[in-house]
């Protein structure tokens, strides 16, 4: 969740400082409610143990990677590690 602050913290030089605060609050509530839904599904055994509640976190990670700028060192290192794992498994 804290990595989401990187793309949401970027603002235009003459833009509003608080323009993306609303988006951050909405994303937090969506993440929180999806976590509650996932927890309920696991308790009612509607979702198996392996995906459990982790699908919500993985969804957030994909969102963060999509919002990070292309030349971001964090994004490059994560994608590089993923590619290496893919090559090792093949």
N, CA, C and O atoms as CSV, one atom per row, in Angstrom:
chain,resi,resn,atom,element,x,y,z
A,1,UNK,N,N,0.827,-1.186,0.000
A,1,UNK,CA,C,0.000,0.000,0.000
A,1,UNK,C,C,0.872,1.251,0.000
A,1,UNK,O,O,0.517,2.253,-0.622
A,2,UNK,N,N,2.000,1.204,0.686
A,2,UNK,CA,C,2.844,2.394,0.745
A,2,UNK,C,C,3.517,2.666,-0.597
A,2,UNK,O,O,3.847,3.817,-0.884
A,3,UNK,N,N,3.732,1.648,-1.430
A,3,UNK,CA,C,4.317,1.877,-2.751
A,3,UNK,C,C,3.379,2.639,-3.670
A,3,UNK,O,O,3.814,3.206,-4.672
A,4,UNK,N,N,2.124,2.657,-3.344
A,4,UNK,CA,C,1.153,3.405,-4.131
A,4,UNK,C,C,1.353,4.907,-3.958
A,4,UNK,O,O,0.882,5.692,-4.781
A,5,UNK,N,N,2.043,5.310,-2.905
A,5,UNK,CA,C,2.307,6.732,-2.675
A,5,UNK,C,C,3.248,7.306,-3.727
A,5,UNK,O,O,3.207,8.505,-4.002
A,6,UNK,N,N,4.098,6.463,-4.320
A,6,UNK,CA,C,5.051,6.960,-5.312
A,6,UNK,C,C,4.331,7.516,-6.540
A,6,UNK,O,O,4.550,8.675,-6.893
A,7,UNK,N,N,3.476,6.728,-7.204
A,7,UNK,CA,C,2.800,7.317,-8.359
A,7,UNK,C,C,1.750,8.361,-7.990
A,7,UNK,O,O,1.507,9.295,-8.754
A,8,UNK,N,N,1.132,8.207,-6.831
A,8,UNK,CA,C,0.115,9.181,-6.447
A,8,UNK,C,C,0.727,10.478,-5.928
A,8,UNK,O,O,0.050,11.504,-5.870
A,9,UNK,N,N,1.994,10.439,-5.554
A,9,UNK,CA,C,2.655,11.634,-5.045
A,9,UNK,C,C,3.153,12.566,-6.134
A,9,UNK,O,O,3.454,13.731,-5.874
A,10,UNK,N,N,3.240,12.054,-7.348
A,10,UNK,CA,C,3.681,12.910,-8.453
A,10,UNK,C,C,2.595,13.918,-8.787
A,10,UNK,O,O,1.420,13.573,-8.911
A,11,UNK,N,N,3.005,15.156,-8.930
A,11,UNK,CA,C,2.047,16.203,-9.288
A,11,UNK,C,C,2.722,17.177,-10.241
A,11,UNK,O,O,3.944,17.324,-10.237
A,12,UNK,N,N,1.931,17.823,-11.036
A,12,UNK,CA,C,2.440,18.851,-11.932
A,12,UNK,C,C,2.955,20.018,-11.088
A,12,UNK,O,O,2.417,20.283,-10.013
A,13,UNK,N,N,3.983,20.712,-11.556
A,13,UNK,CA,C,4.555,21.807,-10.768
A,13,UNK,C,C,3.534,22.879,-10.382
A,13,UNK,O,O,3.590,23.425,-9.281
A,14,UNK,N,N,2.629,23.170,-11.265
A,14,UNK,CA,C,1.633,24.202,-10.957
A,14,UNK,C,C,0.270,23.600,-10.616
A,14,UNK,O,O,-0.732,24.310,-10.528
A,15,UNK,N,N,0.253,22.314,-10.431
A,15,UNK,CA,C,-1.002,21.637,-10.107
A,15,UNK,C,C,-1.298,21.684,-8.619
A,15,UNK,O,O,-0.491,22.154,-7.817
A,16,UNK,N,N,-2.437,21.201,-8.281
A,16,UNK,CA,C,-2.863,21.163,-6.885
A,16,UNK,C,C,-2.066,20.121,-6.108
A,16,UNK,O,O,-1.802,19.030,-6.615
A,17,UNK,N,N,-1.686,20.455,-4.886
A,17,UNK,CA,C,-0.942,19.519,-4.041
A,17,UNK,C,C,-1.818,18.353,-3.613
A,17,UNK,O,O,-1.334,17.234,-3.440
A,18,UNK,N,N,-3.086,18.614,-3.447
A,18,UNK,CA,C,-3.989,17.615,-2.876
A,18,UNK,C,C,-4.897,16.991,-3.927
A,18,UNK,O,O,-5.941,16.434,-3.585
A,19,UNK,N,N,-4.523,17.074,-5.180
A,19,UNK,CA,C,-5.369,16.561,-6.252
A,19,UNK,C,C,-5.560,15.057,-6.213
A,19,UNK,O,O,-6.626,14.557,-6.573
A,20,UNK,N,N,-4.532,14.326,-5.778
A,20,UNK,CA,C,-4.605,12.867,-5.810
A,20,UNK,C,C,-4.922,12.260,-4.448
A,20,UNK,O,O,-4.927,11.038,-4.300
A,21,UNK,N,N,-5.182,13.093,-3.468
A,21,UNK,CA,C,-5.530,12.574,-2.139
A,21,UNK,C,C,-6.857,11.831,-2.192
A,21,UNK,O,O,-7.020,10.793,-1.550
A,22,UNK,N,N,-7.789,12.355,-2.943
A,22,UNK,CA,C,-9.093,11.691,-3.084
A,22,UNK,C,C,-8.924,10.316,-3.714
A,22,UNK,O,O,-9.545,9.346,-3.279
A,23,UNK,N,N,-8.078,10.235,-4.745
A,23,UNK,CA,C,-7.832,8.937,-5.378
A,23,UNK,C,C,-7.187,7.973,-4.394
A,23,UNK,O,O,-7.529,6.790,-4.380
A,24,UNK,N,N,-6.270,8.450,-3.577
A,24,UNK,CA,C,-5.609,7.591,-2.589
A,24,UNK,C,C,-6.606,7.084,-1.546
A,24,UNK,O,O,-6.561,5.917,-1.154
A,25,UNK,N,N,-7.483,7.944,-1.109
A,25,UNK,CA,C,-8.491,7.535,-0.116
A,25,UNK,C,C,-9.436,6.498,-0.711
A,25,UNK,O,O,-9.766,5.509,-0.058
A,26,UNK,N,N,-9.870,6.721,-1.939
A,26,UNK,CA,C,-10.770,5.765,-2.588
A,26,UNK,C,C,-10.074,4.421,-2.787
A,26,UNK,O,O,-10.672,3.372,-2.547
A,27,UNK,N,N,-8.814,4.446,-3.225
A,27,UNK,CA,C,-8.070,3.195,-3.400
A,27,UNK,C,C,-7.894,2.454,-2.080
A,27,UNK,O,O,-7.964,1.226,-2.044
A,28,UNK,N,N,-7.666,3.192,-0.998
A,28,UNK,CA,C,-7.545,2.549,0.300
A,28,UNK,C,C,-8.849,1.853,0.686
A,28,UNK,O,O,-8.831,0.704,1.128
A,29,UNK,N,N,-9.964,2.534,0.523
A,29,UNK,CA,C,-11.251,1.927,0.882
A,29,UNK,C,C,-11.568,0.723,0.008
A,29,UNK,O,O,-12.101,-0.273,0.498
A,30,UNK,N,N,-11.248,0.802,-1.285
A,30,UNK,CA,C,-11.472,-0.339,-2.170
A,30,UNK,C,C,-10.628,-1.526,-1.734
A,30,UNK,O,O,-11.117,-2.653,-1.666
A,31,UNK,N,N,-9.334,-1.264,-1.434
A,31,UNK,CA,C,-8.448,-2.337,-0.982
A,31,UNK,C,C,-8.949,-2.945,0.335
A,31,UNK,O,O,-8.959,-4.165,0.500
A,32,UNK,N,N,-9.360,-2.091,1.256
A,32,UNK,CA,C,-9.842,-2.571,2.554
A,32,UNK,C,C,-11.108,-3.428,2.394
A,32,UNK,O,O,-11.220,-4.492,3.003
A,33,UNK,N,N,-12.042,-2.968,1.587
A,33,UNK,CA,C,-13.287,-3.725,1.413
A,33,UNK,C,C,-13.058,-5.023,0.637
A,33,UNK,O,O,-13.694,-6.037,0.926
A,34,UNK,N,N,-12.160,-5.000,-0.338
A,34,UNK,CA,C,-11.837,-6.251,-1.035
A,34,UNK,C,C,-11.176,-7.247,-0.082
A,34,UNK,O,O,-11.401,-8.453,-0.182
A,35,UNK,N,N,-10.361,-6.736,0.842
A,35,UNK,CA,C,-9.750,-7.623,1.836
A,35,UNK,C,C,-10.810,-8.254,2.737
A,35,UNK,O,O,-10.726,-9.438,3.066
A,36,UNK,N,N,-11.798,-7.468,3.132
A,36,UNK,CA,C,-12.884,-8.016,3.955
A,36,UNK,C,C,-13.702,-9.049,3.186
A,36,UNK,O,O,-14.090,-10.080,3.736
A,37,UNK,N,N,-13.960,-8.767,1.919
A,37,UNK,CA,C,-14.702,-9.717,1.086
A,37,UNK,C,C,-13.920,-11.013,0.934
A,37,UNK,O,O,-14.487,-12.099,1.049
A,38,UNK,N,N,-12.618,-10.905,0.675
A,38,UNK,CA,C,-11.776,-12.100,0.529
A,38,UNK,C,C,-11.746,-12.906,1.826
A,38,UNK,O,O,-11.794,-14.136,1.794
A,39,UNK,N,N,-11.667,-12.223,2.956
A,39,UNK,CA,C,-11.662,-12.913,4.248
A,39,UNK,C,C,-12.973,-13.672,4.460
A,39,UNK,O,O,-12.971,-14.813,4.923
A,40,UNK,N,N,-14.078,-13.037,4.120
A,40,UNK,CA,C,-15.384,-13.686,4.259
A,40,UNK,C,C,-15.482,-14.894,3.341
A,40,UNK,O,O,-16.010,-15.931,3.742
A,41,UNK,N,N,-14.984,-14.777,2.113
A,41,UNK,CA,C,-15.016,-15.895,1.174
A,41,UNK,C,C,-14.204,-17.070,1.682
A,41,UNK,O,O,-14.603,-18.223,1.515
A,42,UNK,N,N,-13.059,-16.785,2.305
A,42,UNK,CA,C,-12.233,-17.872,2.842
A,42,UNK,C,C,-12.939,-18.527,4.013
A,42,UNK,O,O,-12.921,-19.752,4.138
A,43,UNK,N,N,-13.564,-17.728,4.879
A,43,UNK,CA,C,-14.285,-18.281,6.027
A,43,UNK,C,C,-15.454,-19.151,5.595
A,43,UNK,O,O,-15.732,-20.170,6.228
A,44,UNK,N,N,-16.143,-18.762,4.523
A,44,UNK,CA,C,-17.278,-19.543,4.018
A,44,UNK,C,C,-16.838,-20.631,3.050
A,44,UNK,O,O,-17.674,-21.351,2.504
A,45,UNK,N,N,-15.544,-20.754,2.835
A,45,UNK,CA,C,-14.935,-21.743,1.952
A,45,UNK,C,C,-15.426,-21.611,0.507
A,45,UNK,O,O,-15.574,-22.605,-0.202
A,46,UNK,N,N,-15.671,-20.387,0.091
A,46,UNK,CA,C,-16.016,-20.117,-1.301
A,46,UNK,C,C,-14.759,-20.026,-2.160
A,46,UNK,O,O,-14.803,-20.256,-3.369
A,47,UNK,N,N,-13.639,-19.687,-1.524
A,47,UNK,CA,C,-12.348,-19.597,-2.189
A,47,UNK,C,C,-11.414,-20.548,-1.467
A,47,UNK,O,O,-11.438,-20.652,-0.240
A,48,UNK,N,N,-10.595,-21.239,-2.236
A,48,UNK,CA,C,-9.675,-22.194,-1.642
A,48,UNK,C,C,-8.576,-21.520,-0.832
A,48,UNK,O,O,-8.427,-20.298,-0.852
A,49,UNK,N,N,-7.824,-22.325,-0.134
A,49,UNK,CA,C,-6.753,-21.828,0.710
A,49,UNK,C,C,-5.610,-21.207,-0.083
A,49,UNK,O,O,-5.108,-20.162,0.330
A,50,UNK,N,N,-5.165,-21.792,-1.208
A,50,UNK,CA,C,-4.020,-21.179,-1.905
A,50,UNK,C,C,-4.234,-19.730,-2.332
A,50,UNK,O,O,-3.375,-18.901,-2.033
A,51,UNK,N,N,-5.336,-19.367,-3.018
A,51,UNK,CA,C,-5.436,-17.937,-3.319
A,51,UNK,C,C,-5.819,-17.143,-2.076
A,51,UNK,O,O,-5.352,-16.022,-1.871
A,52,UNK,N,N,-6.667,-17.734,-1.257
A,52,UNK,CA,C,-7.055,-17.107,0.007
A,52,UNK,C,C,-7.320,-15.622,-0.108
A,52,UNK,O,O,-8.115,-15.179,-0.937
A,53,UNK,N,N,-6.644,-14.857,0.736
A,53,UNK,CA,C,-6.796,-13.407,0.685
A,53,UNK,C,C,-5.655,-12.741,-0.072
A,53,UNK,O,O,-5.610,-11.515,-0.178
A,54,UNK,N,N,-4.740,-13.537,-0.594
A,54,UNK,CA,C,-3.569,-12.966,-1.275
A,54,UNK,C,C,-3.898,-12.389,-2.644
A,54,UNK,O,O,-3.125,-11.584,-3.164
A,55,UNK,N,N,-5.006,-12.771,-3.234
A,55,UNK,CA,C,-5.335,-12.241,-4.550
A,55,UNK,C,C,-5.558,-10.739,-4.491
A,55,UNK,O,O,-5.311,-10.039,-5.473
A,56,UNK,N,N,-6.019,-10.236,-3.359
A,56,UNK,CA,C,-6.233,-8.794,-3.220
A,56,UNK,C,C,-4.889,-8.065,-3.226
A,56,UNK,O,O,-4.740,-7.030,-3.875
A,57,UNK,N,N,-3.923,-8.608,-2.504
A,57,UNK,CA,C,-2.599,-8.004,-2.454
A,57,UNK,C,C,-1.909,-8.078,-3.813
A,57,UNK,O,O,-1.236,-7.131,-4.219
A,58,UNK,N,N,-2.070,-9.191,-4.514
A,58,UNK,CA,C,-1.481,-9.314,-5.844
A,58,UNK,C,C,-2.128,-8.327,-6.825
A,58,UNK,O,O,-1.451,-7.774,-7.692
A,59,UNK,N,N,-3.420,-8.116,-6.685
A,59,UNK,CA,C,-4.110,-7.136,-7.515
A,59,UNK,C,C,-3.559,-5.728,-7.258
A,59,UNK,O,O,-3.367,-4.950,-8.193
A,60,UNK,N,N,-3.311,-5.414,-6.002
A,60,UNK,CA,C,-2.731,-4.122,-5.651
A,60,UNK,C,C,-1.312,-3.993,-6.200
A,60,UNK,O,O,-0.924,-2.921,-6.665
A,61,UNK,N,N,-0.538,-5.073,-6.151
A,61,UNK,CA,C,0.829,-5.040,-6.683
A,61,UNK,C,C,0.827,-4.782,-8.189
A,61,UNK,O,O,1.663,-4.032,-8.693
A,62,UNK,N,N,-0.103,-5.397,-8.898
A,62,UNK,CA,C,-0.212,-5.163,-10.341
A,62,UNK,C,C,-0.590,-3.703,-10.609
A,62,UNK,O,O,-0.071,-3.084,-11.538
A,63,UNK,N,N,-1.481,-3.165,-9.804
A,63,UNK,CA,C,-1.872,-1.767,-9.955
A,63,UNK,C,C,-0.685,-0.842,-9.720
A,63,UNK,O,O,-0.483,0.115,-10.468
A,64,UNK,N,N,0.096,-1.122,-8.686
A,64,UNK,CA,C,1.270,-0.299,-8.388
A,64,UNK,C,C,2.269,-0.359,-9.535
A,64,UNK,O,O,2.802,0.673,-9.945
A,65,UNK,N,N,2.530,-1.561,-10.060
A,65,UNK,CA,C,3.462,-1.687,-11.184
A,65,UNK,C,C,2.955,-0.965,-12.428
A,65,UNK,O,O,3.742,-0.413,-13.197
A,66,UNK,N,N,1.649,-0.972,-12.618
A,66,UNK,CA,C,1.086,-0.287,-13.777
A,66,UNK,C,C,1.184,1.230,-13.633
A,66,UNK,O,O,1.334,1.941,-14.627
A,67,UNK,N,N,1.100,1.726,-12.401
A,67,UNK,CA,C,1.134,3.174,-12.187
A,67,UNK,C,C,2.540,3.735,-12.054
A,67,UNK,O,O,2.731,4.941,-12.209
A,68,UNK,N,N,3.529,2.894,-11.772
A,68,UNK,CA,C,4.897,3.390,-11.659
A,68,UNK,C,C,5.383,3.867,-13.023
A,68,UNK,O,O,5.044,3.280,-14.051
A,69,UNK,N,N,6.165,4.914,-13.025
A,69,UNK,CA,C,6.686,5.390,-14.317
A,69,UNK,C,C,7.645,4.373,-14.924
A,69,UNK,O,O,8.267,3.595,-14.202
A,70,UNK,N,N,7.767,4.378,-16.242
A,70,UNK,CA,C,8.611,3.412,-16.936
A,70,UNK,C,C,10.074,3.439,-16.511
A,70,UNK,O,O,10.643,2.368,-16.297
A,71,UNK,N,N,10.717,4.592,-16.377
A,71,UNK,CA,C,12.132,4.556,-16.012
A,71,UNK,C,C,12.385,4.345,-14.516
A,71,UNK,O,O,13.512,4.510,-14.048
A,72,UNK,N,N,11.360,3.987,-13.779
A,72,UNK,CA,C,11.508,3.804,-12.335
A,72,UNK,C,C,12.451,2.646,-12.025
A,72,UNK,O,O,12.262,1.550,-12.552
A,73,UNK,N,N,13.474,2.862,-11.175
A,73,UNK,CA,C,14.389,1.770,-10.819
A,73,UNK,C,C,13.683,0.617,-10.110
A,73,UNK,O,O,14.056,-0.542,-10.290
A,74,UNK,N,N,12.674,0.924,-9.312
A,74,UNK,CA,C,11.934,-0.122,-8.606
A,74,UNK,C,C,11.207,-1.015,-9.601
A,74,UNK,O,O,11.237,-2.240,-9.480
A,75,UNK,N,N,10.563,-0.410,-10.571
A,75,UNK,CA,C,9.831,-1.190,-11.571
A,75,UNK,C,C,10.793,-2.050,-12.391
A,75,UNK,O,O,10.499,-3.215,-12.659
A,76,UNK,N,N,11.939,-1.491,-12.794
A,76,UNK,CA,C,12.901,-2.257,-13.580
A,76,UNK,C,C,13.443,-3.444,-12.796
A,76,UNK,O,O,13.579,-4.534,-13.351
A,77,UNK,N,N,13.757,-3.253,-11.507
A,77,UNK,CA,C,14.314,-4.363,-10.724
A,77,UNK,C,C,13.284,-5.469,-10.512
A,77,UNK,O,O,13.631,-6.649,-10.557
A,78,UNK,N,N,12.026,-5.105,-10.283
A,78,UNK,CA,C,10.979,-6.112,-10.090
A,78,UNK,C,C,10.764,-6.898,-11.376
A,78,UNK,O,O,10.662,-8.125,-11.346
A,79,UNK,N,N,10.693,-6.195,-12.509
A,79,UNK,CA,C,10.481,-6.886,-13.773
A,79,UNK,C,C,11.685,-7.753,-14.140
A,79,UNK,O,O,11.523,-8.833,-14.709
A,80,UNK,N,N,12.893,-7.283,-13.816
A,80,UNK,CA,C,14.099,-8.065,-14.107
A,80,UNK,C,C,14.093,-9.370,-13.309
A,80,UNK,O,O,14.423,-10.427,-13.846
A,81,UNK,N,N,13.725,-9.301,-12.054
A,81,UNK,CA,C,13.673,-10.519,-11.215
A,81,UNK,C,C,12.621,-11.486,-11.733
A,81,UNK,O,O,12.840,-12.698,-11.749
A,82,UNK,N,N,11.486,-10.956,-12.154
A,82,UNK,CA,C,10.424,-11.810,-12.668
A,82,UNK,C,C,10.872,-12.519,-13.940
A,82,UNK,O,O,10.589,-13.702,-14.127
A,83,UNK,N,N,11.569,-11.799,-14.814
A,83,UNK,CA,C,12.058,-12.412,-16.052
A,83,UNK,C,C,13.088,-13.488,-15.757
A,83,UNK,O,O,13.105,-14.525,-16.421
A,84,UNK,N,N,13.953,-13.255,-14.764
A,84,UNK,CA,C,14.958,-14.257,-14.410
A,84,UNK,C,C,14.299,-15.524,-13.882
A,84,UNK,O,O,14.708,-16.631,-14.232
A,85,UNK,N,N,13.296,-15.368,-13.053
A,85,UNK,CA,C,12.595,-16.544,-12.528
A,85,UNK,C,C,11.920,-17.312,-13.649
A,85,UNK,O,O,11.903,-18.543,-13.649
A,86,UNK,N,N,11.366,-16.582,-14.601
A,86,UNK,CA,C,10.691,-17.221,-15.719
A,86,UNK,C,C,11.682,-18.047,-16.533
A,86,UNK,O,O,11.357,-19.150,-16.975
A,87,UNK,N,N,12.895,-17.515,-16.735
A,87,UNK,CA,C,13.912,-18.242,-17.503
A,87,UNK,C,C,14.414,-19.467,-16.750
A,87,UNK,O,O,14.686,-20.502,-17.357
A,88,UNK,N,N,14.538,-19.354,-15.431
A,88,UNK,CA,C,15.028,-20.476,-14.626
A,88,UNK,C,C,14.026,-21.619,-14.650
A,88,UNK,O,O,14.416,-22.784,-14.726
A,89,UNK,N,N,12.711,-21.288,-14.584
A,89,UNK,CA,C,11.670,-22.316,-14.564
A,89,UNK,C,C,11.554,-23.027,-15.914
A,89,UNK,O,O,11.155,-24.190,-15.963
A,90,UNK,N,N,11.892,-22.357,-16.986
A,90,UNK,CA,C,11.713,-22.937,-18.331
A,90,UNK,C,C,12.743,-23.970,-18.651
A,90,UNK,O,O,12.724,-24.544,-19.740
